[in-house]
Amino acid sequence: MRSHLILLFSTMLCIISMFPSLASAKEIVVWHSYRSLEKEAFDSLVAKYNEANKKNGIRVKSLAVPYDAYPDKITAAIPRGKGPDVFIFAQDRLGGWVESGNTIESIDFYLEDDLRAKFLPGLLDAMTYNETVYGLPFNFKSIVLIYNKDKIKTPPTTEKELLMLAKQHTDSKSGRYGMAYTYNDFFFHAMLMNAYGGQVFDKRSTPVINSKENLVSLEHLQKWLDVEKVLPSEPSSALITSMFNEGKTSMIFSGPWTLAELDTTKVNYDIAVLPTLNNGQPLKPWLTIEGVYISAGSQEKEKAFDFAQFLVTEESAMVMAQKGKQLPSIKSVYESGDFAQKSSTKIFRKQFENAIAMPNYPEMTLMWSPMTTAMNKVVKKSASPKDALNEAQNKLQENVKKLHKGK
């Protein structure tokens, strides 16, 4: 009996030596918030990576986290030694996570010149905080003009053309409006703010919400609402998508996330670059850049970075572009091939040139609530733009002082 046990044990050791993954399999956990086509595409990349690395004893496990809870889960889990090895999120939280400590690992050590050169201009800057790089740009998103081709033969390139077409297709009595967007959401309003040279923070991350430029941008929105009267009174994203599908609005301002929700059996749509305002400046939406970050608490940082690097290969970028309908960060996919030749690709690439990356200061997380309040007060006419911005400025300054005092 003893000889049989020795033989069995020897056989197991032999098998393990032939297949080291059985002895030392390393699991890399990745968090993301993708759904639908994006999730399917991402899962296919994970499966491909796992197959290629089976003999190396590496396995990636992905977990889709609901977006609303996602950033708080990162903030709570990683500093306590829990959570993922890799996570994907937009750049606006980067500074806060870096300053809080024990959340994101710097990747400067891993970056070679050829890797840096792969990305579209400026995207790596969005992954940089205090001159240190913390993530690899994975994709970008920006607002464009989406229009009904059966109603709008030629998309507007100027504000004058935009308003002319919008008025032609507006009949408020029947609930039809020539244009629509979530104008009470500050993320969407930023295209007007940026066109006037406005900012949320200056270069020293000091709040400048109540600047002259920001005030003018809100007054411009008021003109579209109250003078031109070409916007619906209820600006929720779900309602606007429904209106466009039902032919009750001819033009909407939104991003690639909306395209998957459009009913092509009801509406024949196309996209165009946002028009230029009467001040000569184009509408400049905020650019959201999703980065691939390495958790500071990961015990497998090198393997985690290997997977992150795999995600930003040209081949992976094409999977996310074609299957996931994303806009990849890799510039080579916009230079040749079928994806580069698509009209929608060219539009988003052109809009990229007239977009501004969202700031990644730690104070950014404190900005959303005061500005949401300000936008709603202006839209509902419970405060003037000047008073609403002053109130938001005071609230943000108060919150920033508390943030810095707590350090």
Salt bridges, closest charged atoms under 4 A:
GLU38 OE2 - LYS141 NZ 3.70
ASP43 OD2 - LYS39 NZ 2.86
GLU51 OE1 - LYS54 NZ 3.42
GLU99 OE1 - LYS407 NZ 3.94
ASP108 OD1 - ARG116 NH2 3.81
GLU159 OE2 - HIS220 NE2 2.60
ASP202 OD2 - ARG204 NH2 3.61
ASP226 OD1 - LYS381 NZ 2.94
GLU228 OE1 - LYS167 NZ 2.63
GLU246 OE2 - LYS266 NZ 2.90
GLU290 OE1 - LYS141 NZ 3.73
GLU300 OE2 - LYS26 NZ 3.70
GLU300 OE1 - LYS303 NZ 3.60
GLU315 OE2 - LYS48 NZ 2.15
GLU353 OE2 - ARG349 NH1 2.41
GLU363 OE2 - HIS404 NE2 2.90
GLU391 OE1 - LYS377 NZ 2.86
GLU398 OE2 - LYS395 NZ 3.97
GLU398 OE2 - LYS402 NZ 3.47
